[in-house]
Structures are given as C-alpha cells and as structure tokens.
Amino acid sequence: MKKKSSTHKIAKAIEWLKTHYSDRFSIDDLAVKFHMSPSSFYHHFRCLTTMSPLQYQKWLRLNEARRLMLTENLDVTSAAFRVGYESVSQFTREYHRLFGNPPLKDKKLHSE
C-alpha cells in the first residue's frame, strides 16, 4: 500500500477544518487524526497555508461569522457563538484585527 504524501494529508486536514471550524481541537489531535507527528503536521500545514492550523481555524471562523452577519443578518453575539467563539470580546478583537473594523461597524458599513 502506498503511503499518502504530507501534502495530501494536509489537504485532507484543511477539508476537515472547513467543516469542523467551530470545534475545539489541538495540534496533537489533528496530527494523530491525519497520521503525522505534531511537529511535521505543523510544519507542513504552515508551508502550505502560510498559517498555523489554529490561525487557519480563526480565519475560517471569522470569515463565516462575517458572512452570517452580512448575508443572514445575524447579530454579533449570535455570529460569534455560532462559529465557536466563547467570548464576544475576543471575537470582536480578532474580527477588528482581520477586517479593519469592529463587527458592528463593519456590518453597518456593508448594509448601507
């Protein structure tokens, strides 16, 4: 049986993250799930995405929350909790850092 390449394993991990972005996980959990050592998993993930797995998860969460607020008119708190945040203040800080405005202001700017 042929071994799967690291790139293939990371691609599978990315697909998994896209559907499980709101779940809690550790690098060790993902490494085991995709049959890699934690250090190899982290290294290959970062090479392919330019982000750590946790940064990638955060990016997915924030983009989905933004989509929920702008297209489904969810309020900030509901969007934050729906995508897996446990703290609205942390969500707001990270949202502002990524998109340049706090979520409420961003929502207002895009609804005008």
C-alpha positions in Angstrom: 0.0 0.0 0.0 1.4 3.4 -1.0 1.8 6.0 1.8 0.0 9.2 1.4 2.1 12.3 1.0 2.3 15.0 3.6 0.7 17.4 1.1 -2.3 15.0 0.7 -2.6 14.6 4.4 -2.6 18.4 5.0 -5.2 18.9 2.1 -7.4 16.4 4.0 -6.8 18.3 7.2 -7.8 21.5 5.5 -11.0 20.0 4.2 -11.7 18.6 7.7 -11.2 22.1 9.2 -13.5 23.7 6.7 -16.4 21.6 8.1 -15.3 21.5 11.7 -14.0 25.1 12.2 -16.3 25.6 15.2 -14.9 22.5 17.0 -12.2 22.6 19.7 -9.0 20.7 18.8 -5.3 20.6 19.5 -2.4 20.3 17.1 -1.7 16.9 18.6 -5.3 15.8 17.9 -5.1 16.8 14.3 -1.6 15.2 13.8 -2.9 11.9 15.1 -6.1 12.1 13.0 -4.0 12.6 9.9 -1.2 10.2 10.8 1.6 12.7 11.3 3.8 13.8 14.1 2.7 17.1 15.7 5.9 18.9 14.5 5.6 17.5 11.0 1.9 18.3 10.8 2.5 21.9 12.0 5.5 22.4 9.7 3.7 21.1 6.5 0.5 22.9 7.3 2.3 26.2 7.7 4.2 25.6 4.5 1.0 25.0 2.5 -1.2 27.7 4.1 1.3 30.3 5.5 -0.7 30.0 8.7 -0.7 27.7 11.7 -3.7 25.3 12.0 -5.1 27.5 14.8 -4.7 30.7 12.8 -6.4 29.0 9.8 -9.3 27.9 12.1 -9.6 31.5 13.4 -9.6 32.8 9.8 -12.3 30.3 8.8 -14.4 31.3 11.9 -14.1 35.0 11.3 -15.0 34.8 7.6 -18.0 32.6 8.4 -19.1 35.0 11.1 -18.8 37.9 8.7 -20.9 36.0 6.1 -23.5 35.2 8.7 -23.8 38.9 9.8 -23.8 40.4 6.3 -25.9 37.8 4.4 -28.1 36.3 7.1 -28.4 39.4 9.3 -27.2 37.7 12.5 -26.2 39.9 15.3 -22.6 40.0 16.5 -23.1 37.8 19.6 -25.1 35.1 17.7 -22.5 35.0 14.9 -19.6 34.8 17.4 -21.1 31.9 19.3 -22.3 30.1 16.1 -18.8 29.9 14.8 -17.3 28.6 18.0 -16.2 31.7 20.0 -16.8 31.5 23.7 -16.0 35.2 24.3 -17.6 38.0 22.3 -14.9 40.4 23.3 -12.2 38.1 22.0 -14.2 37.7 18.8 -14.6 41.4 18.4 -10.8 42.0 18.9 -9.9 39.3 16.4 -12.5 40.5 13.9 -11.2 44.0 14.1 -7.7 42.8 13.6 -8.6 40.8 10.4 -11.2 43.1 8.8 -10.1 46.6 10.0 -13.3 47.5 11.8 -15.2 46.0 14.7 -18.0 43.7 13.6 -20.9 46.1 14.3 -19.3 48.9 12.4 -18.4 46.6 9.6 -22.0 45.3 9.4 -23.3 48.9 9.2 -20.8 49.9 6.5 -21.8 46.9 4.4 -25.6 47.4 4.8 -25.6 51.0 3.5 
